[in-house]
Amino acid sequence: MLGASLNKVFDYFKSRWRSSWNYSLWALLIFPLSPLVGAVTIGFVSLITWLKQSRKISRRPLNWGFALLSVLLIVSAGFADDKTAAFLGLFNLLPFFLLFVAHSALIQTFTQLRQMAWVLVIGSMPLVIIGLGQLFLGWSLNLEILWVVLNWIIVPGGNPPGRIASLFLHANTFAAYLAIIFILGLGLWLENYQQLRVKSKQSFLPHLPSRDVINRVSSHSPLPFLFLSVAMITNFIALIFTNSRNGWAIAIFACLAYALYQGWRILVGGVAAIVSSVLLAAFAPSPVAQIFRQYVPAFFWARLNDDMYPDRPVALMRKAQWQFAWSLAQEHPLTGWGLRSFSGLYQAQMQIPLGHPHNLFLMLSAETGFPSTLLFFGLLAWILITGVQFLRKSKYINKEDRLIFFSYLLAFVGWVLFNTVDVTIFDFRLNAFSWLILAAICGVVHRYNLHDRLASHPN
């Protein structure tokens, strides 16, 4: 009976294959508020995609690379001292490889990129509102429905105290999430801004525009632009109050990248001047720094140079964590010490509990060995390189599509940069969003590169 019921369920979902993307969008909208419901939905979509497109998936060389990486990670876990912890650690990687492979076959168009970006921005608004209420209004909540179906823990004043965390466990994790949303949302904002400019210019043309132009321009309502403006402002404010130096740096990097991409040299100069002033206030010799500290709030410069937290133990400094992780990697260079081993080893040595070494490359090197780590980052580099080449050379991208694709590449780079000074794979939601962004890049690139090959060899 159970087998027959499951077959009926699978047949139903296979018949609704074309709606799978809609299910993924709903899952992404729900994910920040209910990770379990979002994960189950995306898991079903991934499964149906595998069933429907198994041949296409099995033919992609990039997927072979992730299959080999999975084998290396399993072998590494088999050599770990604490095999139970190491095999549990695989759940932070292997399921997301499957999600990536499935959705890189599901996501094929620039329209899907826009839809996913919109859903992520809309889904972030409740979390931003909760975070601001948590910090400024002292909101607190411990709501648990059916254990993990809905599990909201809101700590008044944030976590750590004075830093917005919203429904995430730590402010730094929330900052990583906001940085990704900010980059994608800013891309949508620029796209809508350009569309409104075209509409404004068309209204002043001395001649009557064509019907196609009228239909295209009149469809652009100012409401999406207004919503995105509010979303980006509140998102940026929340990012500031996460008090995350990494989040601030990536947001500034994104603004500069967009300004350079758009050719807005004045904005580039203005942002560079502001950043330089903050850095001089934080790190310049005292006479110079005092001049800039008259204008730059201590909230920024004291956080950058750690004057805000002057008595932190050496073991909590990133330099000490990185040196320890590197020494572990050198002791077991081939298989590492096993996933999730760093925390126990570091606590035994430094007498301070710490979850990870705040660098993904060093963590994987220490826990899985150099071969697995180099293959992992080699695959990521391949995704980035092919994406950049596609953006530069493909004849299939118009100006608007080029901007949204650039936004995804920028979000990918932002994720990589954040993981050089932190580790984001331990948060289920953030990990899923990151791999979906990679899948979106790969899916679009593969589809249009396939078109290029077919056009070159029609027979």
C-alpha positions in Angstrom: 0.0 0.0 0.0 2.7 2.4 0.9 4.7 1.7 -2.2 1.6 2.2 -4.4 0.9 5.5 -2.7 4.4 6.7 -3.2 4.2 5.8 -6.9 1.1 7.8 -7.2 2.7 10.8 -5.5 5.8 10.6 -7.8 3.5 10.2 -10.9 1.6 13.3 -9.9 4.7 15.3 -9.4 6.2 14.1 -12.7 3.0 15.1 -14.5 3.4 18.6 -13.0 7.0 18.9 -14.0 6.5 22.3 -15.7 5.2 23.7 -12.4 8.3 22.5 -10.5 9.9 25.9 -10.7 6.8 27.5 -9.2 7.2 25.2 -6.2 10.8 26.2 -5.8 9.8 29.9 -5.8 7.3 29.2 -3.1 9.8 27.3 -1.1 12.3 30.2 -1.3 9.6 32.6 -0.1 8.9 30.3 2.9 12.4 29.2 3.6 13.6 32.2 5.9 10.5 31.7 8.1 10.2 27.9 8.1 13.4 26.1 7.0 11.8 22.7 7.3 8.8 23.4 5.0 11.2 25.2 2.5 13.7 22.3 2.6 11.1 19.6 2.1 9.6 21.5 -0.9 12.9 22.1 -2.6 13.9 18.5 -1.9 10.8 17.3 -3.7 11.5 19.6 -6.6 15.1 18.4 -6.8 14.0 14.8 -6.8 11.4 15.3 -9.6 14.1 17.2 -11.6 16.5 14.3 -11.2 13.8 11.8 -12.3 12.9 13.9 -15.3 16.3 15.0 -16.5 18.7 12.3 -15.3 20.3 11.9 -18.7 21.0 15.6 -19.1 22.4 15.7 -15.5 24.6 12.7 -16.0 26.2 14.2 -19.2 27.5 17.4 -17.6 31.3 17.3 -16.8 30.8 19.8 -13.9 28.5 17.3 -12.2 31.1 14.6 -12.6 33.5 16.9 -10.7 31.0 17.1 -7.8 30.5 13.4 -7.9 34.2 12.9 -7.5 34.3 15.5 -4.7 31.5 13.6 -2.9 33.6 10.4 -3.0 36.7 12.2 -1.7 34.7 13.7 1.2 33.2 10.3 2.1 36.7 8.7 2.1 38.0 11.6 4.2 35.2 10.9 6.8 36.2 7.3 6.8 39.7 8.2 8.0 38.5 10.6 10.7 39.1 10.0 14.4 35.5 10.8 15.2 33.7 9.1 12.3 30.2 9.9 13.6 30.8 13.6 13.6 32.6 13.5 10.3 29.7 11.7 8.5 27.2 14.0 10.1 29.3 16.9 8.7 28.7 15.6 5.2 25.1 16.8 5.5 26.4 20.4 5.3 27.8 19.6 1.8 26.4 16.5 0.0 22.7 17.3 0.0 23.5 20.8 -1.4 25.5 19.3 -4.2 22.4 17.4 -5.2 20.3 20.6 -4.9 22.9 22.4 -7.1 22.9 19.7 -9.8 19.1 19.4 -10.0 18.4 23.2 -10.1 21.2 23.8 -12.6 19.1 21.7 -14.9 15.8 23.4 -13.8 16.9 27.0 -14.1 17.4 27.9 -17.7 16.3 31.5 -18.4 17.0 35.1 -17.4 13.3 35.3 -16.4 13.9 32.7 -13.8 16.9 34.6 -12.5 14.6 37.7 -12.0 11.9 35.7 -10.4 14.3 34.1 -7.9 15.8 37.5 -7.1 12.4 39.0 -6.5 11.3 36.2 -4.2 14.5 36.4 -2.2 14.1 40.2 -1.7 10.4 39.9 -0.8 11.1 37.0 1.6 13.8 39.1 3.4 11.4 41.9 4.4 9.8 40.0 7.4 13.3 39.1 8.7 14.5 42.7 8.4 11.4 44.0 10.2 11.8 41.4 13.0 15.5 42.3 13.3 14.9 46.0 13.6 12.1 45.3 16.2 14.5 43.0 18.1 17.2 45.7 18.3 15.2 48.9 18.8 11.9 47.8 20.3 13.2 44.9 22.4 11.0 42.3 20.7 11.4 38.8 22.1 9.7 35.5 21.1 10.2 31.8 21.6 7.6 30.3 19.3 7.7 26.6 18.5 5.1 24.8 16.4 5.5 21.0 15.9 9.2 21.3 16.9 10.9 22.5 13.7 8.0 23.3 11.3 8.0 26.8 12.8 10.7 27.6 15.4 11.2 31.3 16.0 13.6 32.4 18.6 14.0 36.2 18.9 16.5 37.4 21.5 15.8 41.0 22.6 18.7 43.2 21.8 20.2 40.8 19.3 22.8 38.1 19.4 25.5 39.0 20.3 23.9 41.8 22.4 23.5 45.0 20.4 23.8 43.3 17.0 20.8 42.4 14.8 20.4 38.6 14.3 16.6 38.4 13.5 15.6 34.7 13.2 19.2 33.6 12.5 21.4 32.3 15.3 24.1 35.0 15.0 24.5 38.5 13.6 27.3 37.5 11.3 25.1 34.8 9.6 22.3 37.3 9.2 24.8 39.8 7.7 25.9 37.2 5.1 22.2 36.6 4.2 21.5 40.4 3.9 24.7 40.9 1.8 23.4 38.4 -0.8 19.9 39.9 -0.7 21.3 43.4 -1.0 23.4 42.5 -4.1 20.5 40.8 -5.9 18.0 43.5 -4.9 20.3 46.3 -6.0 20.5 44.6 -9.4 16.7 44.6 -9.7 16.6 48.2 -8.5 19.0 49.3 -11.2 17.1 47.4 -13.8 13.8 49.0 -12.8 15.5 52.4 -12.6 16.7 52.1 -16.2 13.3 51.0 -17.4 11.7 54.1 -15.7 14.3 56.3 -17.4 13.4 54.9 -20.8 9.7 55.5 -20.1 10.4 59.1 -19.1 12.4 59.7 -22.3 9.8 58.2 -24.4 7.1 60.5 -23.0 9.1 63.5 -24.3 9.8 62.2 -27.8 8.7 64.7 -30.5 7.4 61.9 -32.7 4.9 59.1 -32.0 6.8 55.9 -30.9 6.0 52.6 -32.3 3.3 50.4 -30.8 5.9 47.9 -29.6 7.7 50.6 -27.8 4.5 51.9 -26.2 3.5 48.4 -25.0 7.0 47.7 -23.6 7.4 51.0 -21.8 3.8 51.3 -20.5 4.1 47.9 -18.7 6.7 49.3 -16.3 4.8 50.6 -13.3 6.7 52.7 -10.7 5.4 50.5 -7.8 8.1 47.8 -8.2 10.8 50.5 -8.2 9.3 52.1 -5.0 9.1 48.7 -3.3 12.7 47.9 -4.2 13.9 51.3 -3.0 12.3 50.7 0.4 13.6 47.2 0.6 17.1 48.2 -0.3 17.2 51.1 2.3 15.8 48.9 5.1 18.1 46.0 4.1 21.1 48.3 4.2 20.1 49.8 7.6 19.8 46.2 9.0 23.1 45.3 7.5 24.7 48.2 9.2 23.3 47.2 12.6 24.5 43.6 12.3 27.8 45.3 13.1 29.5 42.9 10.8 32.7 44.2 9.2 32.4 41.5 6.6 28.9 42.5 5.6 29.9 46.1 5.4 32.8 45.4 3.2 30.8 43.3 0.8 28.0 45.9 0.5 30.6 48.5 -0.3 32.3 46.2 -2.8 28.9 45.6 -4.4 28.1 49.3 -4.7 31.5 50.0 -6.3 31.1 47.0 -8.7 27.7 48.2 -9.9 29.0 51.8 -10.2 31.9 50.7 -12.3 29.7 48.4 -14.4 27.3 51.3 -15.0 30.1 53.7 -15.7 29.1 56.1 -12.8 32.5 57.5 -12.1 31.3 60.2 -9.7 29.6 57.6 -7.5 32.8 55.5 -7.6 34.7 58.6 -6.4 32.2 59.4 -3.7 32.1 55.8 -2.3 35.9 55.6 -2.4 36.2 58.9 -0.5 33.8 57.7 2.2 35.6 54.4 2.6 39.0 56.1 2.7 37.7 58.5 5.4 36.5 55.5 7.6 39.7 53.6 7.1 41.9 56.6 8.0 39.8 57.2 11.1 40.4 53.6 12.1 44.0 52.9 11.1 45.9 56.1 10.3 48.5 57.5 12.8 46.9 59.2 15.7 47.2 62.9 14.6 45.6 62.0 11.2 43.0 59.6 12.7 41.8 62.3 15.2 41.0 64.6 12.3 38.8 62.1 10.6 37.2 60.8 13.8 35.6 64.2 14.2 33.4 63.3 11.2 33.3 59.5 11.1 31.1 57.9 13.9 33.0 55.7 16.3 30.4 53.0 15.5 32.3 52.4 12.3 36.0 53.1 13.0 36.0 51.5 16.4 34.5 48.4 15.1 37.0 48.2 12.3 40.1 48.5 14.5 38.6 46.5 17.4 38.6 49.5 19.8 35.0 48.6 20.4 36.1 45.2 21.8 39.6 45.9 23.3 39.8 42.9 25.7 39.1 40.0 23.4 41.2 36.9 24.1 43.9 36.0 21.5 42.2 32.7 20.8 39.2 34.6 19.4 41.3 36.5 16.9 41.1 35.2 13.4 44.8 35.2 13.0 45.2 32.6 15.8 42.3 30.5 14.3 43.8 30.5 10.8 47.3 29.6 12.1 45.8 26.6 14.0 43.8 25.4 11.1 46.8 25.6 8.8 48.9 23.6 11.2 46.1 20.9 11.3 46.1 20.8 7.5 49.8 20.3 7.3 49.7 17.4 9.8 47.0 15.5 7.8 47.3 16.9 4.3 45.6 14.1 2.3 42.4 13.2 4.3 42.3 15.9 7.0 41.1 15.3 10.6 37.4 14.8 9.6 34.5 17.2 9.2 33.4 19.0 12.4 36.7 18.1 14.1 38.1 21.7 14.3 35.9 22.8 17.2 37.0 20.0 19.6 40.7 20.3 18.6 40.8 24.1 19.0 39.0 23.9 22.4 41.5 21.3 23.7 44.4 23.5 22.6 43.1 27.0 23.4 40.6 26.3 26.2 38.0 28.3 24.3 35.0 26.8 22.4 34.9 27.9 18.8 32.7 26.4 16.0 35.0 27.0 13.0 38.2 28.9 12.0 36.4 31.7 10.1 37.8 30.7 6.7 36.1 28.1 4.6 39.3 27.1 2.6 41.3 26.6 5.8 38.5 24.7 7.5 38.1 22.3 4.6 41.9 21.9 4.3 42.1 21.0 8.0 39.1 18.7 8.1 39.0 17.1 4.6 42.6 17.5 3.3 44.1 19.4 0.4 42.9 17.2 -2.5 39.2 17.6 -1.6 39.6 21.3 -0.8 41.4 22.1 -4.1 38.8 20.2 -6.1 36.0 22.0 -4.3 37.4 25.5 -5.0 38.5 24.4 -8.5 34.9 23.7 -9.3 33.8 27.0 -7.9 36.5 28.8 -9.9 35.3 27.0 -13.0 31.7 28.2 -12.4 32.9 31.8 -11.9 35.2 31.7 -15.0 32.6 30.3 -17.3 30.1 32.8 -16.0 32.4 35.8 -16.7 33.2 34.5 -20.1 29.5 34.1 -20.9 28.8 37.6 -19.7 31.6 39.0 -21.9 31.1 37.1 -25.1 27.7 35.6 -25.5 25.5 37.1 -28.2 22.3 36.0 -26.5 22.4 38.6 -23.7 20.8 41.9 -24.1 21.5 44.9 -21.9 18.8 44.1 -19.3 19.6 40.4 -19.1 23.3 41.2 -18.8 22.6 43.3 -15.6 20.7 40.5 -13.8 23.3 37.9 -14.7 26.0 40.3 -13.5 24.1 40.5 -10.2 24.2 36.8 -9.7 28.0 36.7 -10.5 28.4 39.5 -8.0 26.4 37.6 -5.3 28.6 34.6 -6.0 31.8 36.6 -5.5 30.3 38.2 -2.4 29.6 34.7 -1.0 33.2 33.7 -1.7 34.6 36.8 -0.1 32.5 36.4 3.0 33.7 32.8 3.4 37.4 34.0 3.4 36.7 35.5 6.9 33.8 33.4 8.1 32.0 30.2 7.3 28.4 30.2 6.2 27.7 26.5 5.4 26.4 25.7 8.9 23.2 27.7 8.4 20.8 25.6 6.4 18.9 28.5 4.8 22.0 30.5 3.8 23.7 27.4 2.4 20.7 26.6 0.2 20.5 30.1 -1.1 24.2 30.1 -2.0 24.0 26.8 -3.9 20.8 28.0 -5.7 22.7 31.1 -6.9 25.5 28.9 -8.2 22.9 26.6 -9.9 21.2 29.6 -11.5 24.5 30.8 -13.1 25.4 27.3 -14.3 21.9 26.6 -15.7 21.8 29.7 -17.8 25.4 29.4 -19.0 24.9 25.8 -20.0 21.7 26.4 -21.9 23.0 29.3 -24.0 26.4 27.7 -24.6 24.5 24.6 -25.9 22.7 26.9 -28.3 26.1 28.3 -29.5 27.4 24.7 -30.1 24.2 23.7 -31.9 24.4 26.8 -34.1 28.0 26.1 -34.9 27.3 22.5 -35.8 23.7 22.3 -37.1 24.2 18.8 -38.4 
